[in-house]
Amino acid sequence: MKTLNDIAEQDLTPIALIDFFKNEPMDFLPGEKFQYNNSGYVILGYIVEQISGKSYGDFVQEYIFDKLEMKASLYANHHQIIKERAYGYQQKEDYVQKRYISYSLPYASGSLMSTVGDLLIWQEALKNNTLISPETTQKAFTNYTLNNGEPINYGYGWHIVSNNDIKSYEHGGSIFGFKSMAVYLPEFDVYVVGLTNCDCNSPTKIVKQIAEMTLQP
């Protein structure tokens, strides 16, 4: 049986990627537990393509990046020459260039490139309902529950947690050679993003520390 490592360098269509995992057995029945997985975002990306008639990358470019003038953001590829593009690294005995991966694999779960400046534009658009309605925003940031009523601390694409009774919307990401973390404290309008071009260290801890520092008197 092939693993993701076996197909990491292959360019797959979205449906071929879905075919790769669609027959895997269920870990639990819907609503019984919560566990993050990239497969759900792959399926969402494919749904976007079927409804819009556009590729996922083209859809995001037109309806998010172009609309918000996020000029340093795009759907990633290995071919385009991009000025000051950060290359990814991994740490073995020493630092080495990241392993090659086709961006068709992370697809809608992690193939976007951006900068901290553009991500601030994205956050402001969410806060000011530039892209979606207040009603949809409310749905995105609702802490949903399991069948037994237990909260899962997750909305539509964000972890929703409380640290010292302070609500936080946050999410991280990881791909060969890169890690990221973003934290937003809605009660204080504090947004902190950390991006690193080595997957050897996560920016999560320092991002959360910086967010906490802004609240100190």
KOLSE-971615 format. One record per residue (C-alpha): residue number from 1; x, y, z. Coordinates in steps of 0.02 Angstrom, whole numbers, plus 32768, in hexadecimal, padded with zeros to 4 digits. Each point is the difference from the previous one (the first is absolute). Layout:
<recs>
+-----+------+-------+------+
: pos : east : north :   up :
+-----+------+-------+------+
: NUM :    X :     Y :    Z :
...
+-----+------+-------+------+
</recs>
This chain:
<recs>
+-----+------+-------+------+
: pos : east : north :   up :
+-----+------+-------+------+
:   1 : 8000 :  8000 : 8000 :
:   2 : 8044 :  80AB : 7FCF :
:   3 : 801A :  8089 : 8081 :
:   4 : 8006 :  80BD : 7FE9 :
:   5 : 80BD :  7FF4 : 7FFE :
:   6 : 7FF5 :  7F8C : 7F6B :
:   7 : 7F9D :  807E : 7F99 :
:   8 : 804C :  80A1 : 8045 :
:   9 : 8051 :  8030 : 7F5B :
:  10 : 7F6E :  7FD2 : 7F8F :
:  11 : 7F8B :  8083 : 7FB6 :
:  12 : 7F50 :  7FC2 : 8024 :
:  13 : 7F57 :  8042 : 7FCE :
:  14 : 7F8B :  8027 : 8091 :
:  15 : 7F96 :  7F67 : 7FDA :
:  16 : 809C :  7F91 : 7FF8 :
:  17 : 8031 :  8044 : 80AA :
:  18 : 7F54 :  7FDA : 8045 :
:  19 : 8009 :  7F51 : 7FB5 :
:  20 : 80A0 :  7FE7 : 8064 :
:  21 : 7FA5 :  8009 : 80A8 :
:  22 : 7F46 :  7FE9 : 7FDC :
:  23 : 7FFD :  7F46 : 802B :
:  24 : 8059 :  8013 : 80A7 :
:  25 : 7F97 :  7FBE : 8091 :
:  26 : 7FA9 :  807E : 8070 :
:  27 : 8052 :  8020 : 80A8 :
:  28 : 7F58 :  802B : 8050 :
:  29 : 7F4E :  802D : 7FD1 :
:  30 : 7FD8 :  80B6 : 7FD5 :
:  31 : 7FE0 :  8066 : 809D :
:  32 : 804D :  7F80 : 8077 :
:  33 : 80B0 :  804C : 8007 :
:  34 : 8065 :  808C : 7FB4 :
:  35 : 80A8 :  7FED : 7FAB :
:  36 : 8051 :  8079 : 7F87 :
:  37 : 802F :  7FBA : 7F56 :
:  38 : 8038 :  8049 : 7F5A :
:  39 : 7F8D :  7F8E : 7F9D :
:  40 : 7F69 :  8069 : 802E :
:  41 : 8050 :  809B : 7FB5 :
:  42 : 802E :  7FA0 : 7F63 :
:  43 : 7F49 :  7FD3 : 7FEA :
:  44 : 7FCC :  80B4 : 8020 :
:  45 : 807A :  803B : 7F7B :
:  46 : 7FB7 :  7F87 : 7F83 :
:  47 : 7F50 :  803A : 802B :
:  48 : 8037 :  80B4 : 7FDD :
:  49 : 803E :  7FC8 : 7F55 :
:  50 : 7F5F :  7FA4 : 7FD5 :
:  51 : 7F90 :  8092 : 8032 :
:  52 : 8069 :  808D : 7FB6 :
:  53 : 803F :  7FAA : 7F64 :
:  54 : 80AE :  8042 : 802A :
:  55 : 809A :  7FAE : 8047 :
:  56 : 8015 :  8019 : 80BA :
:  57 : 809B :  806B : 7FE3 :
:  58 : 7FA7 :  806F : 7F81 :
:  59 : 7F69 :  8013 : 8072 :
:  60 : 8067 :  8037 : 8095 :
:  61 : 8064 :  8077 : 7F93 :
:  62 : 7F66 :  8054 : 7FB6 :
:  63 : 7F8B :  8006 : 8093 :
:  64 : 807A :  801B : 808F :
:  65 : 80AF :  8038 : 7FCD :
:  66 : 7FCD :  8073 : 7F70 :
:  67 : 7F67 :  8043 : 8059 :
:  68 : 8064 :  802D : 809D :
:  69 : 809C :  8033 : 7F9E :
:  70 : 8068 :  7F7D : 8059 :
:  71 : 808B :  8015 : 7F81 :
:  72 : 807F :  7F92 : 805A :
:  73 : 7F8D :  7F69 : 8009 :
:  74 : 7FE0 :  7F74 : 7F85 :
:  75 : 7FE0 :  7F48 : 7FE9 :
:  76 : 80AE :  7FB5 : 800A :
:  77 : 8062 :  7FB2 : 7F72 :
:  78 : 80B5 :  7FD0 : 7FE2 :
:  79 : 8012 :  8054 : 7F57 :
:  80 : 7FD8 :  80B7 : 8018 :
:  81 : 8092 :  8074 : 8026 :
:  82 : 7FCF :  806B : 8095 :
:  83 : 806E :  808E : 803E :
:  84 : 803D :  7FE4 : 80B4 :
:  85 : 7FA5 :  7F5B : 800C :
:  86 : 8032 :  7FA1 : 809E :
:  87 : 803F :  7F50 : 7FE4 :
:  88 : 7FD9 :  7F78 : 807E :
:  89 : 807C :  7F9C : 8066 :
:  90 : 8003 :  7F67 : 806E :
:  91 : 807A :  7FD2 : 8089 :
:  92 : 805C :  7F5B : 7FFC :
:  93 : 80AF :  8001 : 804A :
:  94 : 8008 :  80AC : 7FB1 :
:  95 : 7F86 :  806C : 7FA0 :
:  96 : 7FD3 :  7FBD : 7F54 :
:  97 : 7F8B :  8038 : 7F76 :
:  98 : 7F50 :  7FC0 : 801B :
:  99 : 7FC4 :  7F63 : 7FAD :
: 100 : 7FA4 :  801F : 7F5D :
: 101 : 7F44 :  7FEE : 8009 :
: 102 : 7F80 :  801E : 7F78 :
: 103 : 7F8A :  808A : 8037 :
: 104 : 7F71 :  7F99 : 7FB8 :
: 105 : 8009 :  7F96 : 809F :
: 106 : 7FE2 :  8082 : 8087 :
: 107 : 7F8A :  8053 : 7F82 :
: 108 : 7F72 :  8058 : 805C :
: 109 : 8047 :  7FCD : 80AA :
: 110 : 80A6 :  805C : 7FF1 :
: 111 : 8040 :  803A : 7F56 :
: 112 : 7FED :  80BC : 8014 :
: 113 : 8094 :  8077 : 800C :
: 114 : 7FF5 :  80A7 : 805A :
: 115 : 8057 :  807F : 8070 :
: 116 : 7FD8 :  8048 : 80AB :
: 117 : 7FCA :  80A2 : 7FAD :
: 118 : 7F83 :  7FAB : 7F8F :
: 119 : 7FC0 :  7F95 : 808E :
: 120 : 7FD7 :  80A0 : 805F :
: 121 : 7F99 :  8037 : 7F6A :
: 122 : 7FA7 :  7F57 : 8008 :
: 123 : 7FDD :  8013 : 80BA :
: 124 : 7FBC :  80B1 : 7FE9 :
: 125 : 7F8D :  7FC0 : 7F76 :
: 126 : 7FBB :  7F7B : 8076 :
: 127 : 7FEA :  807E : 808C :
: 128 : 7FA8 :  807E : 7F91 :
: 129 : 7F98 :  7F80 : 7F9E :
: 130 : 804D :  8036 : 7F5B :
: 131 : 7FF9 :  7F50 : 7FB7 :
: 132 : 7F71 :  7FAD : 805B :
: 133 : 7F64 :  8038 : 805D :
: 134 : 7FF9 :  8018 : 80BD :
: 135 : 7F8E :  7F69 : 8008 :
: 136 : 807E :  7F91 : 7FA7 :
: 137 : 808D :  8045 : 806B :
: 138 : 7F9D :  7FD2 : 809B :
: 139 : 7FEE :  7F4E : 7FC0 :
: 140 : 80BB :  7FF6 : 7FDD :
: 141 : 802C :  8032 : 80B1 :
: 142 : 7F7F :  7F96 : 805A :
: 143 : 8046 :  7F7C : 8075 :
: 144 : 7FA2 :  7F66 : 7FC6 :
: 145 : 7FD2 :  7F6B : 806B :
: 146 : 7FFE :  7F43 : 7FF4 :
: 147 : 7F61 :  7F9A : 800A :
: 148 : 8013 :  7FFA : 80BD :
: 149 : 800B :  80BE : 800D :
: 150 : 80BB :  8007 : 801F :
: 151 : 8054 :  8093 : 7FA7 :
: 152 : 8085 :  7FD4 : 7F80 :
: 153 : 8059 :  80AA : 800A :
: 154 : 7FFA :  800F : 7F43 :
: 155 : 7F99 :  8067 : 7F87 :
: 156 : 800B :  8009 : 7F43 :
: 157 : 80BC :  8000 : 7FEC :
: 158 : 8036 :  804A : 80A7 :
: 159 : 8026 :  7FB9 : 80AB :
: 160 : 7F96 :  805D : 807F :
: 161 : 8050 :  7FF8 : 80AB :
: 162 : 800D :  8064 : 80A1 :
: 163 : 80A6 :  8027 : 8052 :
: 164 : 7FEE :  804B : 80AE :
: 165 : 7F4A :  8026 : 7FD6 :
: 166 : 8034 :  805E : 7F63 :
: 167 : 7FAF :  7FC1 : 7F60 :
: 168 : 8079 :  7FD8 : 7F73 :
: 169 : 7FE4 :  7FD1 : 7F4A :
: 170 : 809B :  7FA9 : 7FC1 :
: 171 : 8049 :  7F85 : 7F85 :
: 172 : 80A8 :  7FBE : 7FCB :
: 173 : 8040 :  7FAC : 7F64 :
: 174 : 8091 :  7F92 : 7FCC :
: 175 : 8047 :  7FC1 : 7F5C :
: 176 : 80AD :  7FC2 : 7FCE :
: 177 : 8075 :  8090 : 802A :
: 178 : 7F81 :  8079 : 804C :
: 179 : 7F96 :  801B : 809B :
: 180 : 7F85 :  8089 : 802D :
: 181 : 7F92 :  803B : 808E :
: 182 : 7F7D :  808A : 8010 :
: 183 : 7FA5 :  803A : 809C :
: 184 : 7F72 :  807F : 800B :
: 185 : 7FBA :  8040 : 80A5 :
: 186 : 7F56 :  8048 : 7FCC :
: 187 : 7FDD :  8058 : 80A5 :
: 188 : 809E :  8068 : 7FED :
: 189 : 8012 :  8002 : 7F41 :
: 190 : 80B0 :  7FB7 : 800F :
: 191 : 8042 :  7F9A : 7F6E :
: 192 : 80AA :  7FAB : 7FFF :
: 193 : 8047 :  7F96 : 7F73 :
: 194 : 80A2 :  7F9B : 7FFB :
: 195 : 8049 :  7FB4 : 7F61 :
: 196 : 809E :  7F96 : 7FFA :
: 197 : 805C :  7FB4 : 7F6D :
: 198 : 8040 :  7F6A : 8060 :
: 199 : 7F8A :  7F78 : 803B :
: 200 : 807A :  7FDB : 808E :
: 201 : 7FB4 :  8084 : 8073 :
: 202 : 7F4B :  8032 : 8018 :
: 203 : 7FD8 :  80BA : 8019 :
: 204 : 7F69 :  7FD3 : 806C :
: 205 : 804F :  8023 : 80AA :
: 206 : 804C :  80A7 : 7FD5 :
: 207 : 7F63 :  803B : 7FA4 :
: 208 : 7F96 :  7FDB : 809A :
: 209 : 8080 :  8055 : 8071 :
: 210 : 7FFD :  809D : 7F96 :
: 211 : 7F42 :  8003 : 8002 :
: 212 : 8003 :  7FF2 : 80BE :
: 213 : 8083 :  808A : 800E :
: 214 : 7F8E :  807C : 7FA9 :
: 215 : 7F81 :  7FED : 808D :
: 216 : 807B :  8028 : 808B :
: 217 : 7FEA :  80AD : 8051 :
+-----+------+-------+------+
</recs>
